[in-house]
Amino acid sequence: MAPHPVVQAVIDLSAGAIGGAACVFSGQPLDTAKVKMQTFPTLYRGFIHCIVSTYKQVGLRGLYQGTTPALMANIAENSVLFMSYGFCQQVIRFTAGLHNEAVLRCDDVNHAAVLVSTC
């Protein structure tokens, strides 16, 4: 049985928020090092040197500088993206005449596209 549409939207929003947060927390140290190397091109010998130097000077916090704006942006973006994707799947199921729990195949998506384009 498919969950209520509001419940499904909350699930999609939550999944997007968790995915966005995971993306930022895993990639922020790499992005910080990249920005430092671009800003101060002669200060670091390479990527690893930049990370090690930053860690020695500022600690782990130094690798996560600028996390808050990136976290807010990615959580918002991925939440909307996941919810929109789920909504579009339901529209395709409805347009193709499938039940709410049907697994979509390429044929279903193509069929729905043809039906929508003839309107």
OpenMM code with the backbone's topology and positions (N, CA, C; nanometers):
from openmm import Vec3, app, unit

residues = "MET ALA PRO HIS PRO VAL VAL GLN ALA VAL ILE ASP LEU SER ALA GLY ALA ILE GLY GLY ALA ALA CYS VAL PHE SER GLY GLN PRO LEU ASP THR ALA LYS VAL LYS MET GLN THR PHE PRO THR LEU TYR ARG GLY PHE ILE HIS CYS ILE VAL SER THR TYR LYS GLN VAL GLY LEU ARG GLY LEU TYR GLN GLY THR THR PRO ALA LEU MET ALA ASN ILE ALA GLU ASN SER VAL LEU PHE MET SER TYR GLY PHE CYS GLN GLN VAL ILE ARG PHE THR ALA GLY LEU HIS ASN GLU ALA VAL LEU ARG CYS ASP ASP VAL ASN HIS ALA ALA VAL LEU VAL SER THR CYS".split()
positions = [
    Vec3(0.0845, -0.1178, 0.0000),
    Vec3(0.0000, 0.0000, 0.0000),
    Vec3(0.0895, 0.1248, 0.0000),
    Vec3(0.0644, 0.2140, -0.0909),
    Vec3(0.1423, 0.3370, -0.1023),
    Vec3(0.1026, 0.4329, 0.0101),
    Vec3(0.2015, 0.5039, 0.0652),
    Vec3(0.1670, 0.5999, 0.1708),
    Vec3(0.0881, 0.7175, 0.1153),
    Vec3(0.0230, 0.7870, 0.2047),
    Vec3(-0.0524, 0.9067, 0.1689),
    Vec3(0.0434, 1.0044, 0.0992),
    Vec3(-0.0043, 1.0813, 0.0009),
    Vec3(0.0845, 1.1729, -0.0722),
    Vec3(0.1613, 1.2712, 0.0172),
    Vec3(0.0976, 1.3173, 0.1245),
    Vec3(0.1669, 1.4096, 0.2152),
    Vec3(0.2796, 1.3369, 0.2880),
    Vec3(0.2516, 1.2150, 0.3310),
    Vec3(0.3544, 1.1346, 0.3979),
    Vec3(0.4699, 1.1073, 0.3019),
    Vec3(0.4378, 1.0752, 0.1773),
    Vec3(0.5424, 1.0498, 0.0776),
    Vec3(0.6249, 1.1754, 0.0518),
    Vec3(0.5609, 1.2906, 0.0495),
    Vec3(0.6337, 1.4168, 0.0302),
    Vec3(0.7290, 1.4425, 0.1468),
    Vec3(0.6846, 1.4146, 0.2690),
    Vec3(0.7708, 1.4324, 0.3870),
    Vec3(0.8879, 1.3354, 0.3815),
    Vec3(0.8624, 1.2124, 0.3383),
    Vec3(0.9702, 1.1133, 0.3238),
    Vec3(1.0713, 1.1616, 0.2209),
    Vec3(1.0222, 1.2098, 0.1065),
    Vec3(1.1123, 1.2586, 0.0013),
    Vec3(1.1915, 1.3810, 0.0477),
    Vec3(1.1251, 1.4727, 0.1158),
    Vec3(1.1942, 1.5913, 0.1682),
    Vec3(1.3020, 1.5523, 0.2693),
    Vec3(1.2690, 1.4580, 0.3564),
    Vec3(1.3654, 1.4131, 0.4572),
    Vec3(1.4838, 1.3430, 0.3928),
    Vec3(1.4562, 1.2591, 0.2955),
    Vec3(1.5649, 1.1890, 0.2260),
    Vec3(1.6558, 1.2878, 0.1548),
    Vec3(1.5974, 1.3888, 0.0942),
    Vec3(1.6767, 1.4915, 0.0282),
    Vec3(1.7613, 1.5701, 0.1266),
    Vec3(1.7045, 1.6013, 0.2422),
    Vec3(1.7786, 1.6758, 0.3442),
    Vec3(1.8963, 1.5940, 0.3965),
    Vec3(1.8737, 1.4663, 0.4215),
    Vec3(1.9815, 1.3799, 0.4697),
    Vec3(2.0887, 1.3641, 0.3627),
    Vec3(2.0466, 1.3465, 0.2388),
    Vec3(2.1427, 1.3353, 0.1292),
    Vec3(2.2236, 1.4621, 0.1094),
    Vec3(2.1579, 1.5773, 0.1191),
    Vec3(2.2274, 1.7046, 0.1058),
    Vec3(2.3286, 1.7259, 0.2169),
    Vec3(2.2903, 1.6906, 0.3400),
    Vec3(2.3819, 1.7040, 0.4534),
    Vec3(2.5011, 1.6102, 0.4383),
    Vec3(2.4759, 1.4876, 0.3956),
    Vec3(2.5853, 1.3920, 0.3762),
    Vec3(2.6824, 1.4402, 0.2692),
    Vec3(2.6281, 1.4989, 0.1655),
    Vec3(2.7116, 1.5521, 0.0573),
    Vec3(2.8030, 1.6631, 0.1080),
    Vec3(2.7486, 1.7537, 0.1867),
    Vec3(2.8292, 1.8651, 0.2385),
    Vec3(2.9334, 1.8147, 0.3376),
    Vec3(2.8922, 1.7311, 0.4316),
    Vec3(2.9859, 1.6856, 0.5340),
    Vec3(3.0991, 1.6011, 0.4758),
    Vec3(3.0720, 1.5302, 0.3686),
    Vec3(3.1788, 1.4496, 0.3077),
    Vec3(3.2662, 1.5313, 0.2129),
    Vec3(3.2115, 1.6335, 0.1506),
    Vec3(3.2874, 1.7078, 0.0510),
    Vec3(3.3453, 1.8401, 0.0964),
    Vec3(3.3004, 1.8925, 0.2106),
    Vec3(3.3441, 2.0250, 0.2544),
    Vec3(3.4949, 2.0354, 0.2770),
    Vec3(3.5605, 1.9379, 0.3403),
    Vec3(3.7061, 1.9510, 0.3565),
    Vec3(3.7790, 1.9596, 0.2217),
    Vec3(3.7323, 1.8854, 0.1246),
    Vec3(3.7943, 1.8891, -0.0079),
    Vec3(3.7706, 2.0249, -0.0744),
    Vec3(3.6511, 2.0772, -0.0594),
    Vec3(3.6195, 2.2068, -0.1178),
    Vec3(3.6982, 2.3184, -0.0498),
    Vec3(3.7127, 2.3100, 0.0816),
    Vec3(3.7901, 2.4105, 0.1541),
    Vec3(3.9354, 2.4107, 0.1062),
    Vec3(3.9933, 2.2926, 0.0919),
    Vec3(4.1313, 2.2831, 0.0438),
    Vec3(4.1427, 2.3384, -0.0984),
    Vec3(4.0461, 2.3089, -0.1823),
    Vec3(4.0485, 2.3596, -0.3200),
    Vec3(4.0452, 2.5119, -0.3231),
    Vec3(3.9588, 2.5704, -0.2423),
    Vec3(3.9469, 2.7160, -0.2389),
    Vec3(4.0746, 2.7788, -0.1850),
    Vec3(4.1324, 2.7190, -0.0811),
    Vec3(4.2577, 2.7724, -0.0258),
    Vec3(4.3690, 2.7660, -0.1299),
    Vec3(4.3741, 2.6580, -0.2050),
    Vec3(4.4787, 2.6453, -0.3071),
    Vec3(4.4569, 2.7447, -0.4211),
    Vec3(4.3330, 2.7752, -0.4529),
    Vec3(4.3047, 2.8740, -0.5562),
    Vec3(4.3340, 3.0160, -0.5074),
    Vec3(4.3069, 3.0408, -0.3805),
    Vec3(4.3267, 3.1735, -0.3250),
    Vec3(4.4751, 3.2038, -0.3007),
    Vec3(4.5476, 3.1026, -0.2521),
    Vec3(4.6909, 3.1179, -0.2232),
    Vec3(4.7700, 3.0144, -0.3028),
    Vec3(4.7891, 3.0341, -0.4327),
    Vec3(4.8497, 2.9311, -0.5179),
    Vec3(4.9949, 2.8970, -0.4845),
    Vec3(5.0691, 2.9899, -0.4242),
    Vec3(5.2105, 2.9611, -0.3952),
    Vec3(5.2333, 2.9145, -0.2518),
    Vec3(5.1311, 2.9169, -0.1693),
    Vec3(5.1457, 2.8823, -0.0276),
    Vec3(5.1565, 2.7314, -0.0042),
    Vec3(5.0912, 2.6529, -0.0876),
    Vec3(5.0862, 2.5078, -0.0669),
    Vec3(5.1564, 2.4353, -0.1814),
    Vec3(5.2245, 2.3258, -0.1446),
    Vec3(5.2942, 2.2444, -0.2457),
    Vec3(5.1976, 2.1540, -0.3221),
    Vec3(5.0886, 2.1203, -0.2603),
    Vec3(4.9903, 2.0333, -0.3241),
    Vec3(4.8672, 2.0185, -0.2358),
    Vec3(4.7774, 1.9332, -0.2807),
    Vec3(4.6488, 1.9161, -0.2132),
    Vec3(4.6673, 1.8602, -0.0721),
    Vec3(4.7461, 1.7550, -0.0595),
    Vec3(4.7680, 1.6920, 0.0713),
    Vec3(4.8370, 1.7913, 0.1651),
    Vec3(4.9345, 1.8642, 0.1140),
    Vec3(5.0033, 1.9645, 0.1962),
    Vec3(4.9049, 2.0691, 0.2465),
    Vec3(4.8126, 2.1092, 0.1647),
    Vec3(4.7111, 2.2075, 0.2034),
    Vec3(4.6235, 2.1525, 0.3160),
    Vec3(4.5778, 2.0300, 0.3022),
    Vec3(4.4924, 1.9694, 0.4049),
    Vec3(4.5687, 1.9530, 0.5358),
    Vec3(4.6900, 1.9012, 0.5286),
    Vec3(4.7701, 1.8788, 0.6497),
    Vec3(4.8033, 2.0120, 0.7171),
    Vec3(4.8417, 2.1118, 0.6394),
    Vec3(4.8743, 2.2435, 0.6962),
    Vec3(4.7531, 2.3064, 0.7641),
    Vec3(4.6395, 2.2980, 0.6985),
    Vec3(4.5169, 2.3544, 0.7565),
    Vec3(4.4814, 2.2823, 0.8856),
    Vec3(4.4935, 2.1509, 0.8852),
    Vec3(4.4616, 2.0724, 1.0049),
    Vec3(4.5571, 2.1068, 1.1191),
    Vec3(4.6860, 2.1220, 1.0892),
    Vec3(4.7837, 2.1550, 1.1935),
    Vec3(4.7627, 2.2947, 1.2488),
    Vec3(4.7237, 2.3893, 1.1645),
    Vec3(4.7085, 2.5281, 1.2075),
    Vec3(4.5774, 2.5535, 1.2809),
    Vec3(4.4683, 2.5005, 1.2283),
    Vec3(4.3358, 2.5342, 1.2808),
    Vec3(4.2626, 2.4140, 1.3393),
    Vec3(4.3031, 2.2950, 1.3026),
    Vec3(4.2343, 2.1759, 1.3485),
    Vec3(4.1256, 2.1340, 1.2498),
    Vec3(4.0440, 2.0423, 1.2942),
    Vec3(3.9372, 1.9901, 1.2082),
    Vec3(3.8383, 2.0997, 1.1689),
    Vec3(3.8187, 2.1956, 1.2557),
    Vec3(3.7273, 2.3071, 1.2259),
    Vec3(3.7718, 2.3846, 1.1023),
    Vec3(3.9026, 2.3924, 1.0809),
    Vec3(3.9543, 2.4654, 0.9661),
    Vec3(3.9156, 2.4034, 0.8338),
    Vec3(3.8974, 2.2709, 0.8334),
    Vec3(3.8575, 2.2026, 0.7103),
    Vec3(3.7081, 2.2169, 0.6819),
    Vec3(3.6331, 2.2597, 0.7833),
    Vec3(3.4883, 2.2749, 0.7658),
    Vec3(3.4454, 2.4209, 0.7671),
    Vec3(3.5359, 2.5123, 0.7322),
    Vec3(3.4997, 2.6532, 0.7231),
    Vec3(3.4005, 2.6723, 0.6089),
    Vec3(3.2970, 2.7507, 0.6344),
    Vec3(3.1961, 2.7764, 0.5317),
    Vec3(3.0940, 2.6661, 0.5162),
    Vec3(3.0832, 2.5803, 0.6162),
    Vec3(2.9898, 2.4678, 0.6070),
    Vec3(2.8443, 2.5122, 0.6154),
    Vec3(2.8146, 2.6099, 0.6983),
    Vec3(2.6745, 2.6485, 0.7211),
    Vec3(2.6032, 2.6934, 0.5938),
    Vec3(2.6590, 2.7861, 0.5147),
    Vec3(2.5876, 2.8244, 0.3921),
    Vec3(2.5751, 2.7084, 0.2932),
    Vec3(2.6812, 2.6288, 0.2820),
    Vec3(2.6755, 2.5141, 0.1905),
    Vec3(2.5723, 2.4125, 0.2378),
    Vec3(2.5643, 2.3935, 0.3684),
    Vec3(2.4678, 2.2993, 0.4246),
    Vec3(2.3253, 2.3456, 0.3984),
    Vec3(2.2977, 2.4730, 0.4220),
    Vec3(2.1629, 2.5255, 0.3980),
    Vec3(2.1250, 2.5149, 0.2510),
    Vec3(2.2169, 2.5495, 0.1636),
    Vec3(2.1867, 2.5454, 0.0201),
    Vec3(2.1641, 2.4027, -0.0283),
    Vec3(2.2503, 2.3098, 0.0113),
    Vec3(2.2373, 2.1717, -0.0358),
    Vec3(2.1150, 2.1024, 0.0212),
    Vec3(2.0835, 2.1283, 0.1475),
    Vec3(1.9637, 2.0672, 0.2066),
    Vec3(1.8397, 2.1176, 0.1335),
    Vec3(1.8311, 2.2478, 0.1096),
    Vec3(1.7150, 2.3029, 0.0395),
    Vec3(1.7059, 2.2471, -0.1023),
    Vec3(1.8178, 2.2472, -0.1730),
    Vec3(1.8172, 2.2006, -0.3118),
    Vec3(1.7795, 2.0535, -0.3225),
    Vec3(1.8437, 1.9695, -0.2442),
    Vec3(1.8172, 1.8258, -0.2543),
    Vec3(1.6782, 1.7884, -0.2040),
    Vec3(1.6279, 1.8586, -0.1034),
    Vec3(1.4923, 1.8306, -0.0553),
    Vec3(1.3900, 1.8562, -0.1650),
    Vec3(1.4006, 1.9706, -0.2300),
    Vec3(1.3078, 2.0033, -0.3388),
    Vec3(1.3264, 1.9081, -0.4558),
    Vec3(1.4503, 1.8747, -0.4868),
    Vec3(1.4783, 1.7836, -0.5971),
    Vec3(1.4170, 1.6459, -0.5731),
    Vec3(1.4353, 1.5901, -0.4543),
    Vec3(1.3802, 1.4583, -0.4234),
    Vec3(1.2278, 1.4601, -0.4262),
    Vec3(1.1682, 1.5652, -0.3673),
    Vec3(1.0222, 1.5731, -0.3655),
    Vec3(0.9669, 1.5892, -0.5068),
    Vec3(1.0311, 1.6712, -0.5878),
    Vec3(0.9865, 1.6906, -0.7262),
    Vec3(0.9983, 1.5623, -0.8067),
    Vec3(1.1058, 1.4887, -0.7841),
    Vec3(1.1248, 1.3620, -0.8540),
    Vec3(1.0124, 1.2636, -0.8193),
    Vec3(0.9791, 1.2545, -0.6901),
    Vec3(0.8693, 1.1665, -0.6485),
    Vec3(0.7366, 1.2109, -0.7068),
    Vec3(0.7135, 1.3423, -0.7097),
    Vec3(0.5903, 1.3945, -0.7671),
    Vec3(0.5828, 1.3628, -0.9164),
    Vec3(0.6922, 1.3813, -0.9881),
    Vec3(0.6944, 1.3519, -1.1323),
    Vec3(0.6690, 1.2038, -1.1589),
    Vec3(0.7203, 1.1176, -1.0728),
    Vec3(0.6927, 0.9746, -1.0880),
    Vec3(0.5424, 0.9474, -1.0761),
    Vec3(0.4777, 1.0131, -0.9800),
    Vec3(0.3331, 0.9935, -0.9639),
    Vec3(0.2562, 1.0473, -1.0840),
    Vec3(0.3000, 1.1593, -1.1392),
    Vec3(0.2342, 1.2152, -1.2580),
    Vec3(0.2471, 1.1180, -1.3749),
    Vec3(0.3641, 1.0588, -1.3920),
    Vec3(0.3853, 0.9625, -1.5012),
    Vec3(0.2998, 0.8391, -1.4795),
    Vec3(0.2910, 0.7908, -1.3550),
    Vec3(0.2059, 0.6739, -1.3267),
    Vec3(0.0599, 0.7057, -1.3601),
    Vec3(0.0152, 0.8239, -1.3191),
    Vec3(-0.1229, 0.8636, -1.3451),
    Vec3(-0.1477, 0.8756, -1.4953),
    Vec3(-0.0550, 0.9413, -1.5666),
    Vec3(-0.0705, 0.9633, -1.7102),
    Vec3(-0.0676, 0.8319, -1.7871),
    Vec3(0.0165, 0.7381, -1.7409),
    Vec3(0.0285, 0.6092, -1.8089),
    Vec3(-0.0799, 0.5107, -1.7652),
    Vec3(-0.1626, 0.5485, -1.6672),
    Vec3(-0.2701, 0.4619, -1.6210),
    Vec3(-0.2212, 0.3479, -1.5332),
    Vec3(-0.1141, 0.3676, -1.4603),
    Vec3(-0.0601, 0.2648, -1.3721),
    Vec3(-0.1055, 0.2897, -1.2289),
    Vec3(-0.1010, 0.1841, -1.1454),
    Vec3(-0.1368, 0.2035, -1.0049),
    Vec3(-0.0205, 0.2718, -0.9315),
    Vec3(-0.0475, 0.3211, -0.8115),
    Vec3(0.0484, 0.4047, -0.7380),
    Vec3(0.1781, 0.3351, -0.7001),
    Vec3(0.1789, 0.2022, -0.6921),
    Vec3(0.2987, 0.1304, -0.6495),
    Vec3(0.3751, 0.0706, -0.7665),
    Vec3(0.3314, 0.0940, -0.8878),
    Vec3(0.3959, 0.0338, -1.0049),
    Vec3(0.5386, 0.0849, -1.0204),
    Vec3(0.6278, -0.0061, -1.0572),
    Vec3(0.7657, 0.0312, -1.0872),
    Vec3(0.7684, 0.0839, -1.2299),
    Vec3(0.8257, 0.2031, -1.2478),
    Vec3(0.8274, 0.2656, -1.3801),
    Vec3(0.9360, 0.2050, -1.4679),
    Vec3(0.9013, 0.1834, -1.5940),
    Vec3(0.9968, 0.1385, -1.6950),
    Vec3(1.0078, 0.2477, -1.8001),
    Vec3(1.1059, 0.2363, -1.8844),
    Vec3(1.1242, 0.3367, -1.9901),
    Vec3(1.0008, 0.3444, -2.0804),
    Vec3(0.9370, 0.2305, -2.1071),
    Vec3(0.8176, 0.2297, -2.1921),
    Vec3(0.7060, 0.3146, -2.1313),
    Vec3(0.6905, 0.3059, -1.9980),
    Vec3(0.5865, 0.3836, -1.9309),
    Vec3(0.6133, 0.5337, -1.9426),
    Vec3(0.7387, 0.5718, -1.9263),
    Vec3(0.7751, 0.7124, -1.9350),
    Vec3(0.7535, 0.7628, -2.0773),
    Vec3(0.7938, 0.6844, -2.1766),
    Vec3(0.7734, 0.7241, -2.3166),
    Vec3(0.6248, 0.7342, -2.3497),
    Vec3(0.5456, 0.6387, -2.3009),
    Vec3(0.4012, 0.6398, -2.3236),
    Vec3(0.3388, 0.7649, -2.2611),
    Vec3(0.3808, 0.7983, -2.1407),
    Vec3(0.3270, 0.9162, -2.0738),
    Vec3(0.3669, 1.0433, -2.1479),
    Vec3(0.4886, 1.0455, -2.2006),
    Vec3(0.5345, 1.1640, -2.2755),
    Vec3(0.4518, 1.1837, -2.4010),
    Vec3(0.4161, 1.0745, -2.4689),
    Vec3(0.3338, 1.0839, -2.5883),
    Vec3(0.1944, 1.1346, -2.5532),
    Vec3(0.1378, 1.0818, -2.4442),
    Vec3(0.0042, 1.1257, -2.4034),
    Vec3(0.0026, 1.2722, -2.3668),
    Vec3(0.1040, 1.3181, -2.2967),
    Vec3(0.1092, 1.4589, -2.2541),
    Vec3(0.1280, 1.5501, -2.3746),
    Vec3(0.2105, 1.5076, -2.4712),
    Vec3(0.2393, 1.5940, -2.5857),
    Vec3(0.1196, 1.6070, -2.6804),
    Vec3(0.0226, 1.5154, -2.6727),
    Vec3(-0.0942, 1.5248, -2.7617),
    Vec3(-0.2037, 1.6131, -2.7046),
    Vec3(-0.1881, 1.6558, -2.5806),
    Vec3(-0.2918, 1.7408, -2.5163),
    Vec3(-0.2891, 1.8817, -2.5697),
] * unit.nanometer
topology = app.Topology()
chain = topology.addChain("A")
for resn in residues:
    res = topology.addResidue(resn, chain)
    for name in ("N", "CA", "C"):
        topology.addAtom(name, app.Element.getBySymbol(name[0]), res)
